[in-house]
Amino acid sequence: MVQRHPRWTLLASSFGLAMALVDVTVVNVAVSAIQVGLNTGVRGLSWVIDGYTLAFASLLLLAGGLGDRLGAKRIFLVGLTVFTAASALCGAAPSLTTLVLARIMQGVGAALFMPSSLAILRQAYPKPQDRARAIGIWSALTAFAAASGPLLGGLLVTSFGWRSIFLINVPLGIVAVAMATRFVRPSPRAVAGKGLDLVAQITATASLALFTWALIERPVRGWTSPIILAAIALSVAGLRGFVVLERRSENPILPLRLFDNRTFSSTASAALLYAGAFFGSVLALSLYCQQYRGASPAIAGLQLTAITLSFGATSVVAGRLAARYGTRAPILCGLAALSASASWLAVLASAPYPLIAPALVLMGVGAGLVAPSMNAAILASVPASLSGIGAGVLNASRQVGTAVGVAIFASFFHGDGTTTGVRLSMFSAAFTYLGALVLATRASKPAVAPAASAAVREIAATH
């Protein structure tokens, strides 16, 4: 058997994950160009972003189970292939409907390969010391990819049009699939006999889809619309049904006993609010930079890079802060910084860019403190045998928050000026961050510093 150097495995797994992270951030810069190119409104733009996020959030837990049962390499390759094919379809989409469907396919692909990425690394680096160094490199590469997304997207949109942000994934995806096929070793499967709890998974997915659809359609139809009220009622009923199914299942996808731990439940809830406010704000700021300030996609991407670069830089040092102070202090300080930055942006929305740039940097610093520390807090609050499920719950919570936040914040731009929409978005974000801060204070005593630091290093890039 050919010996595969683990560094190539590291590069292959980082390559795939970087594609997914870049795709999240570049789309925010391209929203105005997509709006003009496909002659759609803000509601359509919401679906372009939320179609990806919705599929991603809904399938994370199921994808993790498939990786355990069928092998991480197999699911990783399937996910990369689906993501690459969907990217080609996005780039060729003749209509908004086709683009949204292709974005949903991208979300399916990303949900399949993202949970498997870390499992592949753990297998390639069995020694804890080597694994920590490898995951540190993995985190740095993926953080750089996320940080470069807005600028790369702006340059591509300005030079080649909005379709180029999707088409560039095609050659990259082909290379990633080839590298994973060649260098990633097949992973052992879990013990057979465990079901995937598909009924519960479908129930949860349908419930989330209905709720997100209601939020996106609400500005047009109104809160009193019978179809909106019916969708929300069915969504709530579906959530209750999911809980009932999980309690009765012998192999639940989400063991509800995890929520008996106060740190786990409060951190997961705070993560949902944090993600909704943060990613909703990024969409609002992208529309604001281009529609109100008249910036080109490239300039808007450069301006928003203040957020992503400070996010990536702060994430690198978050492990050291957690090692010294535990996870609670960075989370609380980060949420306070995020609330302050959102208030700053709301008050000075009409000010010159040099006056709002520090607020964008503060926003990235706050997110860089919060996101990896929440990962560490979750892992420190669950048994080692359930660490994968714990991380999956946190990621799913963030993706649900993202879908809901984008839908709500996009609705603020219906019928109002861009300045009014961004002010309302930022004030809403400030209060949402404060709500997350209150939830985070309910966590039990801070996570043990060394364990928290290791957890931060392992999954900082999965923000």
C-alpha positions as CSV (number, residue, x, y, z in Angstrom):
1,M,0.0,0.0,0.0
2,V,1.3,3.5,-1.0
3,Q,2.3,5.5,2.1
4,R,0.5,8.9,2.0
5,H,2.2,11.8,3.8
6,P,-0.3,13.4,6.2
7,R,0.6,16.9,5.0
8,W,-1.1,16.2,1.7
9,T,-4.1,15.0,3.6
10,L,-4.0,18.3,5.6
11,L,-3.9,20.3,2.4
12,A,-6.7,18.3,0.7
13,S,-9.1,18.7,3.7
14,S,-8.2,22.4,4.1
15,F,-8.8,22.9,0.3
16,G,-12.4,21.6,0.5
17,L,-13.3,23.5,3.7
18,A,-11.8,26.7,2.3
19,M,-14.1,26.5,-0.7
20,A,-17.2,26.4,1.4
21,L,-16.0,29.3,3.7
22,V,-15.1,31.5,0.7
23,D,-18.4,30.8,-0.9
24,V,-20.3,32.1,2.1
25,T,-18.4,35.4,2.2
26,V,-18.1,36.2,-1.5
27,V,-21.8,36.0,-2.1
28,N,-22.4,38.9,0.3
29,V,-20.3,41.2,-1.9
30,A,-22.1,40.0,-5.1
31,V,-25.7,40.5,-3.9
32,S,-26.2,43.9,-5.7
33,A,-24.8,42.5,-8.9
34,I,-27.0,39.4,-8.7
35,Q,-30.0,41.6,-7.9
36,V,-29.5,43.6,-11.2
37,G,-28.4,40.6,-13.3
38,L,-31.5,38.5,-12.5
39,N,-33.9,41.4,-11.9
40,T,-34.9,40.4,-8.4
41,G,-35.6,42.1,-5.1
42,V,-34.3,41.7,-1.6
43,R,-36.6,38.7,-1.1
44,G,-34.9,36.9,-3.9
45,L,-31.5,37.8,-2.6
46,S,-32.5,36.3,0.8
47,W,-33.2,33.0,-0.8
48,V,-29.9,33.1,-2.7
49,I,-28.1,33.3,0.7
50,D,-30.6,31.3,2.8
51,G,-31.0,28.5,0.3
52,Y,-27.4,27.6,1.0
53,T,-27.6,28.1,4.7
54,L,-30.9,26.3,5.1
55,A,-29.6,23.1,3.4
56,F,-26.3,23.3,5.3
57,A,-28.0,23.7,8.7
58,S,-30.6,21.1,8.2
59,L,-28.2,18.3,7.1
60,L,-25.2,18.8,9.4
61,L,-26.3,16.2,12.0
62,L,-27.3,13.7,9.4
63,A,-24.1,14.2,7.4
64,G,-22.0,13.5,10.6
65,G,-23.9,10.3,11.1
66,L,-23.3,9.2,7.5
67,G,-19.6,9.9,7.8
68,D,-19.4,7.7,10.9
69,R,-21.4,4.8,9.2
70,L,-20.1,5.0,5.6
71,G,-16.6,6.4,6.1
72,A,-15.4,10.0,6.3
73,K,-13.4,9.9,3.1
74,R,-16.4,8.6,1.1
75,I,-18.8,11.3,2.4
76,F,-16.1,14.0,2.0
77,L,-15.7,13.1,-1.7
78,V,-19.4,12.9,-2.3
79,G,-19.9,16.3,-0.7
80,L,-17.0,17.9,-2.7
81,T,-18.5,16.5,-5.9
82,V,-22.0,17.8,-5.2
83,F,-20.6,21.2,-4.2
84,T,-18.5,21.5,-7.4
85,A,-21.4,20.4,-9.7
86,A,-23.7,22.8,-7.9
87,S,-21.2,25.7,-8.3
88,A,-21.2,25.1,-12.1
89,L,-25.0,25.2,-12.1
90,C,-24.9,28.5,-10.1
91,G,-22.6,30.1,-12.6
92,A,-24.8,29.1,-15.5
93,A,-28.2,29.8,-13.8
94,P,-30.6,31.5,-16.3
95,S,-33.1,32.5,-13.6
96,L,-33.4,33.2,-9.9
97,T,-35.2,29.9,-9.3
98,T,-32.4,27.9,-10.9
99,L,-29.8,29.9,-8.8
100,V,-31.7,29.2,-5.6
101,L,-32.0,25.5,-6.3
102,A,-28.3,25.3,-7.2
103,R,-27.4,27.2,-3.9
104,I,-29.5,24.6,-2.0
105,M,-27.4,21.9,-3.8
106,Q,-24.2,23.7,-2.7
107,G,-25.5,23.7,0.9
108,V,-26.1,19.9,0.7
109,G,-22.5,19.4,-0.6
110,A,-21.0,21.6,2.1
111,A,-23.0,19.8,4.9
112,L,-21.6,16.5,3.7
113,F,-17.9,17.3,3.5
114,M,-17.5,19.8,6.4
115,P,-18.1,17.4,9.3
116,S,-15.9,14.8,7.6
117,S,-13.0,17.3,7.3
118,L,-12.0,17.2,10.9
119,A,-12.5,13.4,11.2
120,I,-10.1,13.0,8.3
121,L,-7.4,15.1,10.1
122,R,-7.8,13.2,13.3
123,Q,-7.1,10.0,11.5
124,A,-4.2,11.4,9.6
125,Y,-2.5,12.7,12.8
126,P,-3.1,10.1,15.5
127,K,-0.6,11.7,17.9
128,P,-2.2,14.6,19.9
129,Q,0.8,16.9,19.5
130,D,1.1,16.4,15.7
131,R,-2.7,16.8,15.5
132,A,-2.7,20.1,17.4
133,R,-0.1,21.5,15.1
134,A,-1.9,20.2,12.0
135,I,-5.3,21.6,13.1
136,G,-3.6,24.9,13.9
137,I,-2.4,25.1,10.2
138,W,-5.9,23.9,9.1
139,S,-7.5,26.7,11.1
140,A,-5.1,29.4,9.8
141,L,-5.6,28.3,6.1
142,T,-9.4,28.3,6.4
143,A,-9.5,31.6,8.4
144,F,-7.4,33.2,5.6
145,A,-9.8,31.8,3.0
146,A,-12.8,33.3,4.9
147,A,-11.0,36.6,5.3
148,S,-10.1,36.9,1.6
149,G,-13.6,36.1,0.5
150,P,-15.0,39.7,0.3
151,L,-12.0,41.1,-1.5
152,L,-11.7,38.1,-3.9
153,G,-15.5,38.3,-4.6
154,G,-15.3,42.0,-5.2
155,L,-12.5,41.7,-7.7
156,L,-14.2,38.8,-9.5
157,V,-17.5,40.6,-9.7
158,T,-16.0,43.8,-10.9
159,S,-13.8,42.1,-13.5
160,F,-15.9,39.2,-14.7
161,G,-19.4,39.5,-13.4
162,W,-21.2,37.8,-10.5
163,R,-21.2,34.4,-12.2
164,S,-17.5,34.1,-11.8
165,I,-17.7,33.8,-8.0
166,F,-19.4,30.4,-8.5
167,L,-17.5,29.2,-11.7
168,I,-14.1,29.6,-10.0
169,N,-15.2,26.8,-7.7
170,V,-15.3,24.3,-10.6
171,P,-11.5,24.0,-11.3
172,L,-10.8,24.3,-7.6
173,G,-13.3,21.5,-6.8
174,I,-11.9,19.2,-9.4
175,V,-8.4,19.7,-7.9
176,A,-9.7,19.1,-4.4
177,V,-11.5,15.9,-5.4
178,A,-8.4,14.6,-7.1
179,M,-6.2,15.4,-4.1
180,A,-8.7,13.8,-1.6
181,T,-8.9,10.7,-3.8
182,R,-5.1,10.4,-4.0
183,F,-4.0,11.4,-0.5
184,V,-6.8,10.8,2.0
185,R,-6.8,7.3,3.5
186,P,-10.1,5.4,3.8
187,S,-11.5,5.7,7.3
188,P,-13.0,2.9,9.3
189,R,-16.8,2.7,9.6
190,A,-18.6,2.7,12.9
191,V,-20.3,-0.4,14.2
192,A,-23.2,-1.3,12.0
193,G,-26.8,-1.5,13.3
194,K,-27.4,2.1,14.3
195,G,-30.2,3.9,12.4
196,L,-30.1,7.4,11.0
197,D,-33.4,8.5,12.6
198,L,-34.5,9.8,9.2
199,V,-38.1,10.5,10.3
200,A,-36.8,12.9,12.9
201,Q,-34.3,14.4,10.5
202,I,-37.0,15.1,7.9
203,T,-39.3,16.6,10.5
204,A,-36.6,19.0,11.7
205,T,-35.6,20.0,8.1
206,A,-39.2,20.6,7.1
207,S,-39.9,22.7,10.3
208,L,-36.8,24.9,9.6
209,A,-37.7,25.3,6.0
210,L,-41.2,26.4,6.7
211,F,-40.1,28.9,9.4
212,T,-37.4,30.4,7.1
213,W,-39.9,30.7,4.2
214,A,-42.4,32.5,6.4
215,L,-39.7,35.0,7.4
216,I,-38.6,35.7,3.9
217,E,-42.1,36.0,2.5
218,R,-43.5,38.0,5.5
219,P,-42.6,41.5,4.1
220,V,-44.6,40.9,1.0
221,R,-47.6,38.9,2.5
222,G,-47.7,40.5,5.9
223,W,-47.9,38.9,9.4
224,T,-51.7,38.5,9.1
225,S,-51.5,36.4,5.9
226,P,-53.2,33.0,6.5
227,I,-50.4,31.2,4.7
228,I,-47.7,32.9,6.8
229,L,-49.5,32.1,10.0
230,A,-50.1,28.5,8.8
231,A,-46.4,28.1,7.9
232,I,-45.3,29.3,11.4
233,A,-47.8,27.1,13.1
234,L,-46.7,24.0,11.2
235,S,-43.1,24.9,11.9
236,V,-43.7,25.0,15.7
237,A,-45.7,21.8,15.5
238,G,-42.8,20.2,13.6
239,L,-40.3,21.3,16.2
240,R,-42.5,19.7,18.9
241,G,-42.8,16.6,16.9
242,F,-39.0,16.4,16.5
243,V,-38.6,16.6,20.2
244,V,-41.1,13.8,20.8
245,L,-39.5,11.6,18.1
246,E,-36.0,12.1,19.6
247,R,-37.3,11.2,23.1
248,R,-38.7,8.0,21.8
249,S,-35.8,7.0,19.5
250,E,-33.3,4.4,20.4
251,N,-30.7,6.1,18.3
252,P,-31.5,9.8,18.3
253,I,-29.6,12.2,16.1
254,L,-29.7,14.7,18.9
255,P,-29.6,13.2,22.5
256,L,-31.8,15.6,24.4
257,R,-30.0,14.9,27.6
258,L,-27.2,17.1,26.4
259,F,-29.4,20.1,27.1
260,D,-29.6,19.2,30.8
261,N,-26.1,20.7,31.0
262,R,-26.5,24.4,31.6
263,T,-23.3,25.4,29.7
264,F,-24.3,23.4,26.7
265,S,-27.9,24.7,26.4
266,S,-27.0,28.3,27.1
267,T,-24.0,28.3,24.7
268,A,-26.0,26.7,21.9
269,S,-28.8,29.2,22.4
270,A,-26.4,32.1,22.5
271,A,-24.7,30.9,19.3
272,L,-28.0,31.0,17.5
273,L,-28.5,34.6,18.4
274,Y,-24.9,35.5,17.7
275,A,-25.0,34.0,14.2
276,G,-28.3,35.6,13.3
277,A,-27.0,39.1,14.3
278,F,-23.6,38.7,12.8
279,F,-24.4,37.3,9.4
280,G,-27.6,39.4,9.1
281,S,-25.3,42.4,9.7
282,V,-22.9,41.4,7.0
283,L,-25.6,41.2,4.4
284,A,-27.0,44.6,5.6
285,L,-23.5,46.2,5.4
286,S,-22.9,44.8,1.9
287,L,-26.2,46.3,0.7
288,Y,-25.3,49.6,2.5
289,C,-21.8,49.9,1.1
290,Q,-23.0,49.4,-2.5
291,Q,-26.4,50.9,-2.6
292,Y,-26.0,53.8,-0.2
293,R,-22.3,54.6,-0.5
294,G,-22.2,53.7,-4.2
295,A,-19.1,51.5,-3.8
296,S,-18.2,49.0,-6.5
297,P,-18.2,45.4,-5.5
298,A,-14.4,45.4,-5.3
299,I,-14.4,48.5,-3.0
300,A,-17.2,47.1,-0.9
301,G,-15.3,43.8,-0.6
302,L,-12.2,45.7,0.5
303,Q,-14.2,47.7,3.1
304,L,-15.8,44.6,4.5
305,T,-12.3,42.9,4.7
306,A,-11.8,45.0,7.9
307,I,-14.3,42.6,9.5
308,T,-12.9,39.3,8.2
309,L,-9.2,40.1,8.7
310,S,-9.7,41.2,12.3
311,F,-11.9,38.1,12.7
312,G,-9.2,35.8,11.5
313,A,-6.4,37.5,13.4
314,T,-8.4,37.4,16.7
315,S,-9.3,33.7,16.2
316,V,-5.6,32.8,16.2
317,V,-5.1,34.3,19.7
318,A,-8.5,33.1,21.1
319,G,-6.9,29.8,22.2
320,R,-4.3,31.6,24.3
321,L,-7.0,33.8,25.9
322,A,-9.1,30.7,26.7
323,A,-6.0,28.9,28.1
324,R,-5.5,31.8,30.5
325,Y,-9.0,32.9,31.4
326,G,-11.3,30.0,30.3
327,T,-14.0,30.3,27.6
328,R,-16.5,32.4,29.5
329,A,-14.5,35.7,29.5
330,P,-13.7,35.7,25.8
331,I,-17.4,35.0,24.9
332,L,-18.7,37.7,27.2
333,C,-16.1,40.3,26.1
334,G,-16.7,39.3,22.4
335,L,-20.5,39.7,22.6
336,A,-20.1,43.1,24.4
337,A,-17.7,44.2,21.7
338,L,-20.1,43.1,19.0
339,S,-23.0,45.0,20.6
340,A,-20.9,48.1,20.9
341,S,-19.8,47.9,17.2
342,A,-23.4,47.4,16.0
343,S,-24.5,50.5,18.0
344,W,-21.6,52.5,16.6
345,L,-22.5,51.6,13.0
346,A,-26.2,52.4,13.7
347,V,-25.4,55.8,15.0
348,L,-22.8,56.8,12.4
349,A,-24.3,55.1,9.3
350,S,-24.1,58.4,7.4
351,A,-20.5,59.2,8.5
352,P,-17.5,58.9,6.2
353,Y,-15.9,55.5,6.0
354,P,-12.8,56.3,8.2
355,L,-15.3,56.9,11.1
356,I,-17.0,53.5,10.7
357,A,-13.9,51.5,9.9
358,P,-13.0,51.1,13.5
359,A,-16.5,49.7,14.2
360,L,-16.0,47.1,11.5
361,V,-12.7,46.1,13.0
362,L,-14.3,45.9,16.4
363,M,-17.0,43.7,14.9
364,G,-14.4,41.2,13.6
365,V,-12.5,41.2,16.9
366,G,-15.7,40.4,18.8
367,A,-16.6,37.6,16.5
368,G,-13.1,36.2,16.6
369,L,-13.4,36.0,20.4
370,V,-16.9,34.5,20.4
371,A,-16.9,31.9,17.7
372,P,-14.0,29.6,18.6
373,S,-14.6,30.0,22.4
374,M,-18.1,28.8,21.9
375,N,-16.8,25.7,20.2
376,A,-14.5,25.1,23.1
377,A,-17.2,25.7,25.7
378,I,-19.5,23.2,24.0
379,L,-16.8,20.5,23.8
380,A,-15.8,21.0,27.4
381,S,-19.5,20.5,28.5
382,V,-20.1,17.1,26.9
383,P,-18.6,13.7,27.4
384,A,-15.8,12.8,25.0
385,S,-18.0,10.1,23.4
386,L,-20.5,12.8,22.4
387,S,-18.0,15.5,21.3
388,G,-18.9,15.1,17.6
389,I,-22.6,15.5,18.3
390,G,-21.9,18.5,20.5
391,A,-20.0,20.2,17.8
392,G,-22.7,19.3,15.3
393,V,-25.3,20.9,17.5
394,L,-23.4,24.1,17.8
395,N,-22.7,24.3,14.1
396,A,-26.4,23.5,13.3
397,S,-27.5,26.2,15.8
398,R,-25.3,28.8,14.1
399,Q,-26.5,27.9,10.7
400,V,-30.2,28.1,11.8
401,G,-29.4,31.5,13.3
402,T,-27.7,32.6,10.1
403,A,-30.8,31.6,8.0
404,V,-33.2,33.4,10.3
405,G,-31.0,36.4,10.7
406,V,-30.5,36.9,7.0
407,A,-34.2,36.6,6.4
408,I,-35.1,39.1,9.1
409,F,-32.4,41.7,8.3
410,A,-33.2,41.5,4.6
411,S,-36.8,42.3,5.3
412,F,-35.7,45.7,6.9
413,F,-34.8,46.9,3.4
414,H,-38.3,46.4,1.9
415,G,-39.9,49.7,1.2
416,D,-37.4,51.8,3.1
417,G,-34.2,53.6,2.2
418,T,-30.9,51.8,2.6
419,T,-29.9,54.1,5.5
420,T,-33.1,53.3,7.4
421,G,-32.6,49.6,6.7
422,V,-29.0,49.5,7.9
423,R,-29.8,51.6,11.0
424,L,-32.6,49.2,11.9
425,S,-30.4,46.2,11.2
426,M,-27.6,47.5,13.4
427,F,-29.8,48.4,16.3
428,S,-31.5,45.0,16.1
429,A,-28.1,43.3,16.0
430,A,-26.9,45.3,19.1
431,F,-29.9,44.1,21.1
432,T,-29.6,40.6,19.8
433,Y,-25.9,40.4,20.9
434,L,-27.0,41.6,24.4
435,G,-29.6,38.8,24.5
436,A,-26.8,36.3,23.6
437,L,-24.7,37.8,26.3
438,V,-27.4,37.3,28.9
439,L,-27.8,33.7,27.8
440,A,-24.0,33.2,27.9
441,T,-23.8,34.4,31.5
442,R,-26.1,31.4,32.5
443,A,-23.3,29.0,31.7
444,S,-21.8,27.1,34.6
445,K,-18.3,27.8,35.8
446,P,-15.8,28.5,33.0
447,A,-14.3,25.6,31.1
448,V,-11.0,24.3,32.4
449,A,-8.4,26.4,30.6
450,P,-6.1,23.8,29.1
451,A,-9.0,21.7,27.7
452,A,-10.7,24.8,26.4
453,S,-7.5,25.9,24.6
454,A,-7.1,22.6,22.9
455,A,-10.7,22.6,21.8
456,V,-10.3,26.1,20.4
457,R,-7.3,25.1,18.3
458,E,-9.1,22.0,17.0
459,I,-12.2,23.7,15.6
460,A,-11.6,27.5,15.5
461,A,-12.1,27.4,11.7
462,T,-15.6,26.0,11.9
463,H,-17.0,29.3,13.1
